Amino acid sequence: MALALSTAGYAFAASILDEIQLISGSSSTTISDNGPGDINPADASIATFSANFNGWDILVAYGTSHAPDLSPFALDLGVMATCAVGGCTQPLDVYFTDVGYTDASRSNGFAAGFSDTQSGSGEVTASAWYSNLNTPFSEQNLIGTIGPFTATDFSSTSDGSNDAVPDYSLTLEEVFSSAGDGVVLFSSDGNISTETPEPSSATLLGALALIVVTLWRRRILIAPKKTANSTTR
């Protein structure tokens, strides 16, 4: 079953240089667009999962890029992850990155938004960066950090500067941790854009929920057949 990205009428650029990285303790996996571990064949987007990533059950990690443009957003990263009692002694770190941004239309710098729906005891923090080095996962210039959230919440931040020089890269990071005293479930969505996100319209959040359901069903069907490549960051 082919899974193509169709969300709220947005048209996405065909970047294939975007990457997702999962890190927890000594476990590290990098998934490239259309590479092993990416279960979404659409360009400019990656979807992956892991039933036991250092104790974490990653139901889905889903990233979408709009490179080289910043509108309607530049990057969006959604994660659904859960952890059983005592199963996750180390945090789960999820990155999404892309290179080759050329949009110079920003007047007030970059904006980053982050929302989290959470049950159980734990916390999550999101960070965003831009880099004139134009390299994947570069943390050269911090746009901002949001959180930590310990319950359902939403916030946004901006770097207020306008010194990104084309071509530049963008990176999102979401870090999850469990308090260890019960089952915790996170459903999060973060994005980088030039507009301050609103809580009622966090980019693609509703569409992501539909995608997650589709990917969850697909995951059940293909889980014995597909695995992600493991690398060291």
N, C-alpha and C positions, 0 to 999 in steps of 0.2 A: 504494500500500500504506500503510494507516494504521499508525502506530506509537504505541501507547498504552503508558504507563508502568505496569508491573506487576512489583513487586520485593519478594520475600520477605514478602508479605502486608501491607506497609505501606499505609496509606491516607493520601493526601496532600491537603492543603487546596488549594482552587482559586484560589490567588493568580495574578494575571496581570500583576503589577507587577515581577516579577523581570527582571533584565537581565544579560547577559554582555557584557564588553568585552575586545577584543583590541588590544594595542598592541605595536608593534615599530618602533623608530625613528620615522619620520614617518607610518607606517601606523597607522591607528586605526579600529576598527569596533565599533559598539555594536549588539547584537541584543536586541530586546525579545521577551518571551514572545508567541508566535503572530505575530510580525512577520516581515518579510523576513529570510531567513537562518536562521530557526528551522525545522529539519526534523522536529521532534517536535511534533505537534499537541496533545499533552496539556497541560492547564493546569498551572501550578506547576513547569514544567520547560522547559528550553531545550537543544537540541542543535544544534551548528553545526560547520562544517569549512571549511578553506581549503587547497587544494593548494599554494599558493605565497603565503604571507603574509610578505613581506619576507625570503624565503628559507626560511622554516619551512613544513614540511608538517604542518598540524594535522589529524591523522586524525579527531579529534573533541574538542570541548570540550563537556562535558555538566554542566548545573547543575540541582539540584532544591531547591525551597524548601518549607518546611512552615509558612510564615507563616499566621496570627499566633502559632503555637505553637512551642515549642522541643523538643517530644518527638515522635518518637524522636530527631530532630535538627532544627536550624533551617535550616541551609544545607549542601549538599554539592556539591563541585565536582570533577569528574574530567576529566583532560586526557590525551590521547595525542598526542604530537608527536615529530617526527623532523627531523633536519637532516643533509644530506650534507656531505662535506668542503668546507670553505671557504664553505658556502652561507649561513651565519647569522652575520654579523658583529655583530649587535645582539641583545640579549636579547628573549625573547618574554614579555610580561606579560599574564596572563589574570585578569580580575576576574569575580566573581559577586556580585550584591547583591539584596536585597529590603527592602521597607519595611513598616511597619504591624504590627510585633511588639508584642503586648500581654501576653505571658506574664510574670507577675511571681512565678513559683514558685521562682525561683533562690534558693538559700541560700548558695552558695559561688561566685557569679559564673559566668562563661562558661568553657567548656573548648573548646579547638581541637585537633584531631588531624590529622596529615598523614602519608601513606605514599607512597613512591616506589619503583618498580621501574625500574631504569635499566641500559642497556648503552651503552658508549662513554664518551668523555670530555666531561664537562659538569657543571653543578651546578644545583640547584633550591632555592628558598626559598619558604616559605609564610608569610603573615601574615593576621591576622583582626582586625576592628574592630567595635565597636558605636557607635551615634551617637544621642544624644537629639535631634538635629536632624531625624531621620527622613527623610533625603534619600538618594537612591541614591549609592553609591560614597563616602559620607562616611567619612573616616578620623579622626574626632573622638577616639575612645578606643581605644587599642591593647589587644587581648586578649593578643596575644603573637605572636612570630615564631619559626618552626621552621626549622632548617637554618642554613647551606646543607648539602644532601646532595650528595655526589659519587659515591654508589653507592646501591644498594638499601638503604632504611632506613625507620624509623618513629619518630615521637615525638609528644608531646602537650604542651600548655601551658595555663595558666589565668591569668585576670587577678585572681582572688581577691576581686573587689569585687562589690557588689550595688547599684549606683547607676544602672542603666538605668531610665529612666522611660517607660512606655508613652505614646504610640506611639514606637518606636525602630526604627532600621534596622540591618542587619548586612551586612558585606562580607567576602568572602574574596579573597585575591590569591595567585597562584602565578607565580613568575618563573623562567624557564628560560634557561640560557645554554650555548653550545657552546664547547668548548676549541678547535675548529677544526682538529683534527688527525686526524679520522676521523668516521665516521657515529655519531651519538648518537640514542638513542631513550629517551623518557621515557614512563612510564605512572604517573600520580599520582592521588591522591585526598585531598581535604581536607574537613573539616567543622567546624561550630560546633554545640555542644550544651551541656547542663548536666552531662553525665557524662563522665568521663575515658575516652577510647576505648581499647580493647585492640588490640594488634597483630594478634591472630588474628581480630578482628571489626571492623576499620575499617569505618565505616558504608557499606553498599551496595557495598563493593569488589567482591565476587563478582558481584553483580547488574550492576554497571557493566560488567564484562568481557563479559557476555552482551549488554548493550545496545550496547556498542562494536561487536561483531561484526555485529549487526543494522544499525546505522547505517552501518558500513563498506560493507555490501552495498548499502544504500539509496543511499549516496553515489555509488557507481559508476553506479547507474542514473540518478540525477537530476543529477549534476554539471554537465552542459552546460546545464541549465535553471535552476538556482537560484544566486543570488549574494547576498551580504550587503551591506547598506547601509554606506557608509563615512561616518564623521563625525569631527570633531576633538574630542578630550577636553579 
